[in-house]
Amino acid sequence: MNKIFVDTWAWYALTDAADTDHALAQSANEKWLDDGYTFITTNFVVDEAITLIRYNLHHQAAVQFWTMLLNLIDAGLVELVRIDETLESAAWEIFEKYDDQKFSFTDCTSFAVMRALDLSHAFTGDRHFEILGFRVAHGA
């Protein structure tokens, strides 16, 4: 089964119809779902997305995003990985090593999950993923 990591960029672009990347993200989202991809994301990414949606749109949009995500999880289209102590430690190693980069800690948890699950592609516009050797897939 094909799997792709979904970053905050994608969740936000899919949620905000006024975002400049909305159409691009929507097209990619439809293509990957049609091609049978399962989306992998984390509780840290979801936290970041909900916060961004709440701050930039409104509370109800954040609630609707969470409800939509739960439905996608229930349908087997999204797998939610929860950051545990092992992944957190791996993320911290990445964070410490790359002092020359402006990686958020959430980015580092995403990198750790991608490594642990042997994922090569991220649905994101964040070029930080490329620095760690992952392929950025943000278009169809």
C-alpha positions as CSV (number, residue, x, y, z in Angstrom):
1,M,0.0,0.0,0.0
2,N,1.3,3.5,-0.9
3,K,1.6,5.9,2.0
4,I,2.5,9.6,2.1
5,F,3.2,11.8,5.1
6,V,0.8,14.7,5.4
7,D,2.2,17.9,7.0
8,T,0.5,20.9,8.4
9,W,1.0,22.8,5.1
10,A,-1.3,20.4,3.4
11,W,-4.0,20.2,6.1
12,Y,-4.1,24.0,6.2
13,A,-4.1,24.5,2.4
14,L,-6.9,22.0,2.1
15,T,-9.0,23.7,4.8
16,D,-8.6,27.4,3.8
17,A,-10.3,27.9,0.4
18,A,-8.6,31.4,0.3
19,D,-5.1,30.0,0.7
20,T,-3.0,30.5,-2.4
21,D,-2.1,26.8,-2.3
22,H,-5.7,25.5,-1.9
23,A,-6.3,24.4,-5.5
24,L,-2.9,22.8,-5.7
25,A,-3.4,20.9,-2.5
26,Q,-7.0,19.9,-3.4
27,S,-5.8,18.5,-6.8
28,A,-3.0,16.5,-5.2
29,N,-5.3,15.3,-2.4
30,E,-7.9,14.0,-4.9
31,K,-5.2,12.3,-7.1
32,W,-3.5,10.5,-4.2
33,L,-6.8,9.3,-2.7
34,D,-7.9,8.1,-6.2
35,D,-4.5,6.3,-6.5
36,G,-5.2,4.5,-3.2
37,Y,-2.7,6.3,-1.0
38,T,-3.1,6.2,2.8
39,F,-2.2,9.5,4.5
40,I,0.1,9.4,7.5
41,T,0.1,12.3,10.0
42,T,0.9,12.8,13.6
43,N,-0.8,14.2,16.7
44,F,1.8,17.0,16.7
45,V,1.0,18.0,13.1
46,V,-2.7,17.9,13.9
47,D,-2.1,20.1,16.9
48,E,-0.2,22.6,14.7
49,A,-2.9,22.5,12.0
50,I,-5.8,23.0,14.5
51,T,-4.0,25.9,16.1
52,L,-3.2,27.5,12.7
53,I,-6.8,27.0,11.5
54,R,-8.1,28.5,14.7
55,Y,-5.9,31.6,14.6
56,N,-6.1,32.3,10.8
57,L,-9.7,31.3,10.2
58,H,-12.0,30.7,13.1
59,H,-12.9,28.3,15.9
60,Q,-15.7,26.5,13.9
61,A,-13.3,25.8,11.1
62,A,-10.9,24.1,13.5
63,V,-13.8,22.0,14.9
64,Q,-14.8,21.1,11.4
65,F,-11.2,20.1,10.5
66,W,-11.0,17.8,13.5
67,T,-14.4,16.2,12.7
68,M,-13.3,15.7,9.1
69,L,-10.0,14.2,10.2
70,L,-11.7,11.7,12.5
71,N,-14.0,10.7,9.7
72,L,-11.0,10.1,7.4
73,I,-9.3,8.0,10.2
74,D,-12.5,6.0,10.7
75,A,-12.6,5.4,6.9
76,G,-9.1,4.1,6.9
77,L,-7.8,6.9,4.7
78,V,-5.6,8.5,7.3
79,E,-3.4,6.9,10.0
80,L,-2.7,9.1,13.0
81,V,0.7,8.3,14.6
82,R,1.0,9.5,18.2
83,I,4.4,10.7,19.2
84,D,5.7,8.5,22.0
85,E,8.9,8.6,24.0
86,T,10.9,6.8,21.4
87,L,9.8,9.1,18.5
88,E,10.3,12.1,20.7
89,S,13.9,11.1,21.5
90,A,14.6,10.5,17.8
91,A,13.1,13.9,17.0
92,W,15.2,15.6,19.7
93,E,18.4,14.0,18.1
94,I,17.4,15.6,14.8
95,F,16.7,18.9,16.4
96,E,20.0,19.0,18.2
97,K,22.0,17.9,15.2
98,Y,20.7,20.5,12.8
99,D,21.5,23.7,14.7
100,D,22.0,25.4,11.3
101,Q,18.4,24.9,10.3
102,K,15.2,26.5,11.5
103,F,13.4,23.2,12.0
104,S,10.4,23.3,14.4
105,F,10.3,20.5,16.9
106,T,7.1,19.4,15.1
107,D,9.1,19.2,11.9
108,C,11.6,17.0,13.7
109,T,8.9,14.7,15.0
110,S,7.6,14.4,11.4
111,F,11.1,13.5,10.2
112,A,11.4,10.9,12.9
113,V,8.1,9.3,12.0
114,M,8.9,9.3,8.3
115,R,12.2,7.5,9.1
116,A,10.6,5.0,11.4
117,L,7.9,4.1,8.9
118,D,10.3,4.3,5.9
119,L,8.3,6.9,4.1
120,S,10.0,8.9,1.3
121,H,7.3,11.4,0.4
122,A,5.7,14.2,2.3
123,F,2.5,16.1,1.1
124,T,3.9,19.6,2.0
125,G,5.2,22.8,0.7
126,D,7.8,22.9,3.5
127,R,11.2,22.5,1.9
128,H,12.7,21.5,5.3
129,F,11.7,17.9,4.4
130,E,14.1,18.0,1.4
131,I,17.0,18.9,3.7
132,L,16.5,15.5,5.4
133,G,16.3,13.7,2.1
134,F,12.6,13.3,1.8
135,R,10.7,14.1,-1.4
136,V,8.3,17.0,-1.2
137,A,5.1,16.2,-3.1
138,H,2.7,19.2,-3.2
139,G,1.2,18.9,-6.6
140,A,-0.7,16.4,-8.6
